C-alpha cells in the first residue's frame, strides 16, 4: 500500500466489510474531502453513497480496499462495474464465483525461519551467540502454526514479561502446549498495538468466522459437524476428503446429502476454518483445531465417529491387501 499508493491519483480508500450493515456508512465516509457536493456532510446517507459509488466508476485511477470481505453478494453489490478504480480484497475466503473476476492470491503461513526471526525482534537479547533458546522459539512457532498474528502476540508477551520466569521462551512454549488458545499471550496481554488494526486476540479472530455458521441452517450445521471432526485429526496435516466425508455421511450415497456435505466443506474453506490441500484433502490449522476442540459440544461424538471411519477404512485396506497377497500366492503355486 505504501509502495504503490502513489500510482492511484484519486487516492486509496479503505473500507471494513466485517459488518455488512455498516458498509454503506463506510462508503459514505470515503466521500469526505472529495468535493462531491458543497453540503456533503448534511446529505442523507443514501445520497452520499450514490455520489461516492458514481465517483468510483469515474476514469480516475483509485484503489479500493475491501477489508474482511467474505461475502460474494457484498462484493457484487459494492464493486465498481467500470472506470479506473481497482479493488483489493482481504479475505479468508479462497474460492469465489468466477463471474466476480476475483484473482485469489493465497498468503501462506510464514516460513519457520521468518517466524523465529519475528519472535527475536521482540527479544533482542535472544540474538546472542548462545542459541539455547532456538528450540523453544521454533517450538512456539510450531505451536501457533506460524500464524503472524499469533507470533506477534506471543513475541509481545515475551517482551513485556522478559524479566519474569513465565516470560522465558521455554516457559511460554510449555504453557502454550498445555493451554493453547487459553494462554494469555494469544490475547491482548503483552501487546497493546495491533499490527493490522484488527482485534489482537487470536481466539476471537477465529470465533468471528465460526459465528457466521448458523446451527439452524442445514449446510452450516453440517459444516459445524465437519469442523468438530476435523479437530480430532492431526492439525496441519492433510485429511483425506473421502475419510472426513465418511465421518458424517457414513456409507450414504444420497445425492442431496452429498451436495450438502460438499457445500459445507466449501463454507469452511471460504471462512478460512479449513484449508484446501493437495488432491482435495483438507487441513485444519493447529489453533483452529485447539479452538474447536475446547468449544465443540460434540467432541467425544466426533472422535468416536472418526475412529469408526478410520477403523472401517483400515479394515477395507487390510482386506484388499490380504486378498491381493493371496491371489499372488495362488498364482505362484500354480
N, C-alpha and C positions, 0 to 999 in steps of 0.2 A: 504494500500500500504506500509506504513512504517513498519507495523507489520509483513507482510508476504513476503516482498521483498527478505529477506534472503533465502527463500525457492526456489528461482529461480537462480540457479548457473550461468546461462548465462545472467542474468540481466533482467531488466524491460525496455521496450520501449513504449513510449507514442506518439501516432500519432493522429493528428487532422484530422477528416473526415468532418469538416464543409464545406470545399471547395473541391468538388470531383476532380477538376482539379489539385489540389495541393497534392493529396495523394501520388503520385509517388515520389515527392520530399521529402515528409515526410518519406517515406520508405527508400529512399536512404540515408537520414541523419542518420538513425539508424545504418548504416554500419560504420560510423566514429569510429575508435578506436577498431574495432572488428578483425583487422588483416586479412581481407578477400582478400586483394590484396596489393602488395607492393606500387603500384602507384594509390591507390583507388581514391583520390580526383580528379585526372585528367581523370578518366574514363568517358565515355558518361553516361548519366543518365540511359538509358535502361540497360546498363551493370551493373551499380551499383545496380539497382533494381533486376536484375537477381541473383546477388550474395547474396543480402540480403534475398530474398524470399527462396533461396536454403538453407541458414543458418537457417531460421525459421523452415524448415522441418527436421532439424537435430535432433538427440536424446537428446540433452541437454535441461534441463528444463528452460524455459524462459516464461516471461509474456508479452503479447502484449496488450496494452490498446488502443482500437479504440474509441476515444473521439468524441462525437456528431455524431455517425454513425446512420443515419436514413434510408439509402437506402439498400435494400436487395441485389441488384446487386453489390454494392460496397463491402459489406461483403463477398459475394460469390467470388468476384474477389481476395480479399486480404487475406482471412483466410487461414492458413496452412492446407493442407489436411491430413497431418500425422506428426509424430515426437513428440518431448517433449514440444512443445510450447502450451500455453494456452492463450485464448483470452478473455478479459474482455471488454464489450461494455458499453459505457454510451450513453443513447438514450432516447428520448421522446416516441419512438415507443413502443407499448405494445404487438403487435401481429406480429409474424414472420412466414415465411414459415417453416413448420415442417422439411423440408429437410435440413435446415441450422443447426438444432440441438441447437437452442438458448434456454436456460433456463432463462426465464424472471423473475426478482426479482423486484417487484414493490416497489418504495420508496415513501411512503405516506407523506403527509404534516406533519409538526411537531405537536405533541400533544400541546394543548393550554398552559399547564404549562411550557413546554420546550420553547415555543415561548416567553412567558413573561420573562423567565429566560435569554434568549438570549438578549432581549432588555435591561434587567437590567445590563448585562455585560458592556454595553456601558455607562451606567449611574450609577456608584456605589452609588451615593447619593440617588438613589431611593430604596436602600436596607434598609433604616431606618425603625424604628418601625412604623412610620406613614405610613399607607397603602392607603393614599388618592389618590395616582397615579395609584393604581392597576386597577381600572375600565378603565382608559384611556389606559394603556398598553394592557389590554385584548381587548379593542376596536380596537387598532391599529393592533393587531394580527388577529382579525376577519376581519378587512378591507382589509388586504393583503392576506387573506386566508391561514395564517400560512406558507406562502412560505418562505423558508430560505433566498434566495437572497434578497427578499423584506424586510424581517426583519433586515437583516444585513445593508441594505442601510438606512432604517428608524432609526435604532439604531445609525448608524454613523452620521446621520443628527442631532439627538437629542444631541449627544455628542459634535459635533462641535459647535452647537449653544445653548449650555446649559445655557448661561447667557442671551440669548435673549428671549423675550416673545414668539416668534413663535417657539422656540425650546422646550417649555414645552410639556409634553405628551398630555395634554388635547387640546392644540392648534394644535399640529400635527394631532391628531385624527380628529378634526373638519375640518382641511384643506384637509385631505385625503378623508373624506366623501364628500367634496364639489368638489375637483379637480380630485380625482382618480389618474390615471397614469400620469396626467399632473403635479402633485405635485413634486417639486424639490427633495424631499427626495427619490423618486424612480428612479432618475437618479444618476449620479455620484457625485452630490453635497453633500458634507459632508463626503464622504468615498473615500479616494484615493487608497485603497487597495481592490482588488477583492479576496475573499476567495478561489475561484476556478481557478483564472487566466483567466476567461471569461469576456466578456464585462459587466461592472457593470451598467447596465441600463435595468430595467425590461421591459419597453415598447419595446425597440429594441430587447430584447430576444424573446418576443412573435412575433414581426414583422418578425424575421428570419424564423419562422415556417410558418407564413401566406404567406410570399413571395414565398414559394415553391408551392403555388397553382396558376395555370395559368388560367385566365378567358377564354382563348381560348380553353381550354380542357373541354369537356362536363362534365366529372366526377368532375373535380376541380371546374368548375362553379357551379355545383350542391352543392358541399361542401361549397363554399362561401355563397350560399343562406342559407344552413342549419345553418352555424355559425351565420349569421346575425339574424336568427330567434331564435336560442338558446340563444343569448344575451338578448332577450326580456323576457326570463323566469327568475325565481329567481335563482341567482348564488349559486353554492354549493349544490343545491337541485336536486334530480333525476328528469329528464324529461322523461315521458313515451315515449318509442321509437315510438309507433304507432302514438302518438299525434304529435311528431316532423316530422315524415314522412308525415303526413296529411297536415302539413303547406305548404309543397312543392308540393306534389302529389295530394292533394285533395282526391277524391274517385277513382282515376285511378287504374286500375288493370293490366295495360300494363306491361308485364314481363320485357321488355327491360328497361323501366323507373324504375321499382322496383330494378333491378340489378344495374343500375347506381346509384340509391339513396343509396343502401346498400354499394356500393363501396365508395361513397362519405363520408358516415359516418365512414367507415373504415379508409379512408385517414385522417380524422380529428382526430381520435383516435391515428393513427400512428404518427401524428405530435405533439401530446400532446395538441391539442387545445380543445378536448373534452375527458373526462374520461369515462370509461365504469363503469356503476353502476350495481346494482342487477337487475336480470331478464331482461337484455338487455337495461335497462334505460341508459341515458346519462347525464353527469354532466359537467357543464361549470364552470371553476374557476372564482372567482369574478374579478380578474384582467384581464383575457381574455375577460370576458363579458364587462368590462369597456373599454378595448381597442377597441373591435369591435363596441360597441355602439357609440363611438366617430367617428370611421373611416368609418363605413358602409354607402354607399350612399342609400341603400335600407332599412334603419332602420324603417321609417314610414310604408313602404310597408310590412315589416316583421311583425311589430306589428299588422297591420290590418289582415294579414294572420293568425297570431297566435290567435287573438281574434275570427276570423270566425271559426277556427278549434275548439277552446275551447268551443265556443257557441254551435256549432253543436254537439260536444261530450256531453255537458251538457244537451242539449235538448233530445238527444238519451237516456241518463241515466235516465232523469226525466220521459220520456215516458215509459221506461221499468219499472221503479219503480211504476208509477201510474197504469200501466197495471197489474202488479202483485198484487197490493193492491186491484184493482177492482175484479180480479179473486178470491182473498181470500174472499172478501166481499160477492161475489155471492155464494160461497160455503157455507159460514155461513148462508146466508139467506135460502138456501135450507134446 
